[in-house]
Amino acid sequence: MTEFCKHGVPKGVCTLGEKDCNKPGWNSLTKIEIMELFKVYPSDPGFHMLCDQVKLIDDKLKEKNT
């Protein structure tokens, strides 16, 4: 999903001069990226628990960095 700055322009594209407008929005890891990173598959035991743990870490990083 595309995120927009306060001017209604996609984040990272705004040219109205405010530095926060050009800051890209937060992109969480997808399940496919988790699979590639950890070399796991949905059929592996613990896959869904791993995804839940990654989401918790991702949410905490987002909170600290946005």
N, C-alpha and C positions, 0 to 999 in steps of 0.2 A: 504494500500500500504506500502511495506517495504521501509524504508529509509536506505541509506548506508553511511558509513563514507568515508573519502577521500581515504581510502585503498581499497574501494569496498566491504567491509565486512558489514553485517547488523549492524546498530547501536545497542549498548548494548551487542554485541558479540565480538567485536574487541579485540584482546589480544596483539596488537603491542605496548602497553605501554603509549599511549597518553590519558590523562584523558578525553578529549573531545570526544574521539572515543567511550567511554563507556557510555556516557550520552545518555539516550534514547531520541528519537525524540519526537516532540510534537504530542500528540494525541487529536484531537478535539472531543467534545461530538457528538455522533450520535443522530439522531432523536429518536431512540428507547431509548437511555439513558435519553434524555430530557423527553420523555413520562413517564418513570419510576420515574424520579426525581420529576417531577411536577404533576404526576398523571393526565395527560391530554391525549387526543387522537386526531388524525388528524381530526375527525369530530367535535371536540369542537370548538366553536367560538374563534378566537384569537390564535389558535394553531400555525399557520404559522407565525404570528407576534411574538409570543413568541420565536419560533425557530430563527427568524431573530435577535431578541434582544440578545439571547444567543450567536449567532455567532459573533455579534459585540463585546460582552464582551470577548469571547474566542479569537478573533483576537487580541484584545488589550493586553490580558494576554500573548499571544504567542509573541507579539512584545516586551514586557517588559522582558520576561524570556528566550529568545533565542538569 
